[in-house]
Amino acid sequence: MVLYTNKYDIFFESVKQFAIATEMSQIVELEGASLDEIYEFERTHLIKFPIAFISYLKVFGKNSKFRETDFDFHLTFSDIETALKGVEKQNPIKILEMGDFKVNYDDNENYPHQNEGEYRPALKELLNLNDITFYSWDQGRRGFSFFDNTQENPVCFYLMESLYVVSDFYSFTNFVRTVMFNVLISLASEYEKLLIRETIKHLTLNPKKIDWLSRYIRIYIDNKDKNRNDIIECRKEFYKINDEREMLEDRILTIDEFEISFMNFLEGIGYKFGEQDLEL
């Protein structure tokens, strides 16, 4: 049982409840860890987790599978242990210490040296290398994900092939929102109108939630790449706006609150959701 004691606990519980309500996951596929288990994991592996990450582990630390898609947070205890084995083999901290790494924006399409955008400040100006926690290992690309464990809700970085450090400069909570967004569009793309309609029909969700879900579906089943790319770029911009709001209000918006606010943002900038409404 999770005790909701801070804004991150509330956020991650909203992620879990949304995944169950939309049938992305079943209850048995989502399992958290107790605080005692988390603290014991830190002691055993001589690592430290940020507050937001601890709240995540309390909800998803043992299992976090989304059914019918290839997406997963890949951040269970087992995944982290695999990453730490990779750290022992490849010693990425030594690579970071020896290199003069600049952090480049990750556009998810090009390699960093192919990007036309500016390079960000040196990694060593953004964090203290002694405060790094490696939490994920991509063995295929020989890459490690890491963050500053002294930050409450840290920015996520990625060491790619021991050559580049990239980041989309999202906080950890925004990383989770992005995974959930990818699950939604994956379902909309792969299973199209029939499955999504039937799923939404039987959900016990409030009208506003159904509205923003149906808008995503409209965008991602029309097979117009421009629409998809536009909304992804808009989402990146909204992350920055929302970060300022959450800092000012000292809270983390739940999944519903964030997505409803994002739809309002899109309407405010004149985004068109398509000629035909989705018939439910």
C-alpha positions as CSV (number, residue, x, y, z in Angstrom):
1,M,0.0,0.0,0.0
2,V,1.4,3.4,-1.0
3,L,1.1,6.3,1.5
4,Y,0.7,9.5,-0.3
5,T,3.0,11.9,1.5
6,N,4.2,14.3,-1.2
7,K,3.4,15.7,-4.6
8,Y,5.3,13.0,-6.4
9,D,3.5,10.2,-4.7
10,I,0.2,11.7,-5.9
11,F,1.5,12.1,-9.5
12,F,2.8,8.6,-9.8
13,E,-0.4,7.1,-8.3
14,S,-2.3,9.1,-11.0
15,V,-0.2,7.4,-13.6
16,K,-1.0,4.0,-12.3
17,Q,-4.7,4.7,-12.0
18,F,-4.8,6.1,-15.5
19,A,-3.0,3.0,-16.9
20,I,-5.5,0.7,-15.2
21,A,-8.6,2.8,-16.1
22,T,-7.6,2.9,-19.8
23,E,-6.7,-0.8,-19.7
24,M,-3.1,-0.1,-20.7
25,S,-2.2,-2.3,-17.8
26,Q,-3.7,-4.7,-15.3
27,I,-3.3,-4.3,-11.6
28,V,-1.1,-7.4,-11.5
29,E,1.3,-5.9,-14.1
30,L,2.0,-2.8,-11.9
31,E,3.8,-3.4,-8.6
32,G,5.6,-1.0,-6.3
33,A,8.2,-1.3,-3.6
34,S,8.0,-0.4,0.0
35,L,10.2,2.4,1.4
36,D,12.2,-0.2,3.4
37,E,12.9,-2.1,0.2
38,I,14.0,1.1,-1.6
39,Y,16.3,2.2,1.2
40,E,17.7,-1.3,1.4
41,F,18.4,-1.3,-2.4
42,E,20.2,2.0,-2.0
43,R,22.3,0.7,0.8
44,T,23.1,-2.6,-0.9
45,H,24.2,-1.0,-4.2
46,L,25.7,2.2,-2.6
47,I,23.6,4.5,-4.7
48,K,21.2,7.3,-4.0
49,F,17.8,8.1,-5.5
50,P,16.1,11.5,-5.8
51,I,12.8,12.1,-4.1
52,A,10.8,11.9,-7.3
53,F,12.4,8.7,-8.3
54,I,11.7,7.2,-4.8
55,S,8.0,8.1,-5.3
56,Y,8.2,6.4,-8.7
57,L,9.6,3.2,-7.2
58,K,6.9,3.1,-4.6
59,V,4.4,2.6,-7.4
60,F,6.4,0.9,-10.2
61,G,9.6,-0.4,-8.6
62,K,8.9,-4.1,-9.1
63,N,6.8,-4.2,-12.3
64,S,5.6,-1.6,-14.9
65,K,4.4,-3.3,-18.0
66,F,2.0,-1.8,-20.5
67,R,0.0,-4.5,-22.3
68,E,-0.4,-4.6,-26.1
69,T,2.5,-2.2,-26.7
70,D,6.3,-2.4,-26.7
71,F,6.6,0.4,-24.2
72,D,7.7,0.0,-20.6
73,F,9.4,2.4,-18.2
74,H,12.3,-0.2,-17.9
75,L,13.0,1.2,-14.4
76,T,12.3,-1.6,-12.0
77,F,14.7,-2.9,-9.4
78,S,15.7,-5.6,-11.9
79,D,16.4,-3.0,-14.7
80,I,18.5,-0.8,-12.3
81,E,20.5,-3.8,-11.2
82,T,21.2,-4.6,-14.9
83,A,22.4,-1.0,-15.4
84,L,24.7,-1.2,-12.4
85,K,26.3,-4.4,-13.8
86,G,26.9,-2.4,-17.0
87,V,28.5,0.3,-14.9
88,E,30.9,-2.2,-13.4
89,K,31.8,-3.5,-16.8
90,Q,32.2,-0.2,-18.7
91,N,32.9,2.4,-16.0
92,P,30.9,5.3,-17.5
93,I,31.8,7.6,-14.7
94,K,35.5,7.4,-15.7
95,I,34.5,8.1,-19.3
96,L,32.6,11.2,-18.1
97,E,35.5,12.3,-15.9
98,M,38.1,12.0,-18.7
99,G,36.0,13.6,-21.4
100,D,35.1,17.3,-22.0
101,F,31.5,16.5,-22.6
102,K,29.0,19.0,-23.9
103,V,25.3,18.2,-23.5
104,N,23.4,18.4,-26.7
105,Y,19.7,18.5,-27.2
106,D,18.3,15.1,-28.1
107,D,15.9,15.3,-31.0
108,N,15.4,11.5,-31.2
109,E,16.2,11.5,-34.9
110,N,19.8,12.6,-35.5
111,Y,23.1,11.8,-33.8
112,P,24.3,14.7,-31.8
113,H,27.0,15.7,-34.3
114,Q,24.3,15.9,-37.0
115,N,22.1,18.3,-35.1
116,E,22.2,21.9,-36.2
117,G,21.2,23.3,-32.8
118,E,23.5,24.8,-30.2
119,Y,25.4,22.6,-27.8
120,R,24.5,23.2,-24.2
121,P,27.0,23.9,-21.4
122,A,29.6,21.4,-20.4
123,L,28.2,18.5,-18.4
124,K,30.5,19.3,-15.5
125,E,28.9,22.8,-15.3
126,L,25.4,21.3,-15.0
127,L,26.1,18.8,-12.2
128,N,28.8,17.3,-10.0
129,L,29.9,14.0,-11.4
130,N,30.1,12.6,-7.8
131,D,26.3,13.0,-7.6
132,I,25.4,10.9,-10.6
133,T,23.2,7.9,-10.4
134,F,23.1,5.6,-13.4
135,Y,19.6,4.0,-13.6
136,S,19.3,2.4,-17.1
137,W,21.7,0.6,-19.5
138,D,21.0,0.3,-23.3
139,Q,23.3,-2.6,-24.1
140,G,22.6,-2.4,-27.9
141,R,23.7,1.3,-28.1
142,R,26.2,0.9,-25.3
143,G,24.5,3.8,-23.5
144,F,23.6,4.8,-20.0
145,S,20.9,7.0,-18.6
146,F,21.7,9.0,-15.5
147,F,20.7,12.0,-13.4
148,D,21.8,14.2,-10.5
149,N,20.7,12.4,-7.4
150,T,20.8,15.6,-5.3
151,Q,18.0,17.2,-7.4
152,E,14.4,16.6,-6.2
153,N,13.0,16.0,-9.8
154,P,16.2,15.7,-11.9
155,V,16.8,16.2,-15.6
156,C,17.5,12.9,-17.3
157,F,20.8,12.6,-19.3
158,Y,22.0,9.9,-21.7
159,L,25.6,8.9,-22.4
160,M,25.5,7.6,-26.0
161,E,28.1,5.1,-27.1
162,S,30.7,6.7,-24.8
163,L,30.9,9.6,-27.3
164,Y,28.0,12.0,-26.6
165,V,25.9,13.2,-23.8
166,V,22.4,14.1,-24.8
167,S,19.3,15.3,-23.0
168,D,15.8,16.6,-23.9
169,F,16.2,18.6,-20.7
170,Y,13.0,17.1,-19.3
171,S,12.5,16.5,-15.6
172,F,11.9,12.9,-14.6
173,T,8.2,13.4,-14.2
174,N,8.1,14.7,-17.8
175,F,10.0,11.6,-18.9
176,V,7.2,9.5,-17.4
177,R,4.5,11.7,-19.1
178,T,6.3,11.2,-22.4
179,V,6.3,7.4,-22.0
180,M,2.5,7.5,-21.3
181,F,2.0,9.7,-24.3
182,N,3.9,7.3,-26.5
183,V,1.8,4.4,-25.2
184,L,-1.4,6.3,-26.1
185,I,-0.3,7.1,-29.6
186,S,1.0,3.5,-30.1
187,L,-2.4,2.2,-29.2
188,A,-4.1,4.7,-31.4
189,S,-1.8,3.9,-34.3
190,E,-1.7,0.1,-34.0
191,Y,-5.3,-0.7,-33.1
192,E,-7.1,2.3,-34.8
193,K,-10.6,3.3,-34.4
194,L,-12.5,0.2,-33.4
195,L,-10.5,-0.9,-30.4
196,I,-10.0,2.7,-29.1
197,R,-13.7,3.5,-29.5
198,E,-14.7,0.3,-27.7
199,T,-12.1,0.9,-25.0
200,I,-13.3,4.5,-24.3
201,K,-17.0,3.5,-24.3
202,H,-16.5,1.3,-21.4
203,L,-14.3,3.5,-19.3
204,T,-15.6,5.1,-16.1
205,L,-13.9,8.3,-16.9
206,N,-15.0,11.9,-16.5
207,P,-16.1,13.7,-19.7
208,K,-13.0,15.9,-19.8
209,K,-10.7,12.9,-19.8
210,I,-12.7,11.3,-22.6
211,D,-12.4,14.5,-24.5
212,W,-8.6,14.7,-24.5
213,L,-8.2,11.0,-25.2
214,S,-10.5,11.3,-28.2
215,R,-8.5,14.3,-29.5
216,Y,-5.3,12.3,-29.4
217,I,-6.9,9.5,-31.2
218,R,-8.2,11.8,-33.9
219,I,-4.7,13.1,-34.4
220,Y,-3.0,9.8,-34.5
221,I,-5.4,7.8,-36.7
222,D,-5.5,10.3,-39.5
223,N,-2.0,9.1,-40.6
224,K,-0.8,12.7,-41.2
225,D,2.8,12.9,-40.1
226,K,2.6,16.6,-40.0
227,N,-0.1,16.5,-37.3
228,R,1.8,14.1,-35.3
229,N,5.1,16.0,-35.5
230,D,3.3,19.3,-34.7
231,I,1.8,18.0,-31.5
232,I,5.0,16.5,-30.4
233,E,6.8,19.9,-30.9
234,C,3.9,21.7,-29.1
235,R,4.2,19.2,-26.2
236,K,7.9,20.0,-25.8
237,E,7.2,23.7,-25.6
238,F,4.4,23.0,-23.1
239,Y,6.7,21.1,-20.8
240,K,8.7,24.2,-20.3
241,I,5.6,26.3,-19.5
242,N,4.2,23.7,-17.2
243,D,7.6,23.3,-15.4
244,E,7.3,27.0,-14.4
245,R,3.7,26.5,-13.3
246,E,4.5,23.5,-11.2
247,M,7.5,25.3,-9.6
248,L,5.3,28.3,-8.8
249,E,2.5,26.2,-7.4
250,D,4.8,23.7,-5.7
251,R,2.9,20.7,-7.0
252,I,3.0,18.2,-9.8
253,L,0.0,18.0,-12.1
254,T,-1.7,14.6,-12.3
255,I,-2.0,12.9,-15.7
256,D,-5.5,14.3,-16.2
257,E,-4.6,17.8,-15.1
258,F,-1.6,17.9,-17.3
259,E,-3.3,16.6,-20.4
260,I,-6.3,18.8,-20.0
261,S,-4.0,21.8,-19.6
262,F,-2.1,20.8,-22.7
263,M,-5.3,20.6,-24.7
264,N,-6.2,24.1,-23.5
265,F,-2.7,25.2,-24.6
266,L,-3.2,23.7,-28.0
267,E,-6.6,25.5,-28.4
268,G,-5.0,28.7,-27.3
269,I,-2.4,28.6,-30.1
270,G,-5.1,27.7,-32.7
271,Y,-4.3,24.0,-33.1
272,K,-6.8,22.3,-35.3
273,F,-7.9,18.8,-34.2
274,G,-9.3,17.7,-37.5
275,E,-12.5,18.2,-39.5
276,Q,-14.4,15.4,-38.0
277,D,-15.0,14.6,-34.3
278,L,-14.4,11.0,-33.3
279,E,-17.7,9.3,-32.9
280,L,-17.9,7.4,-29.7
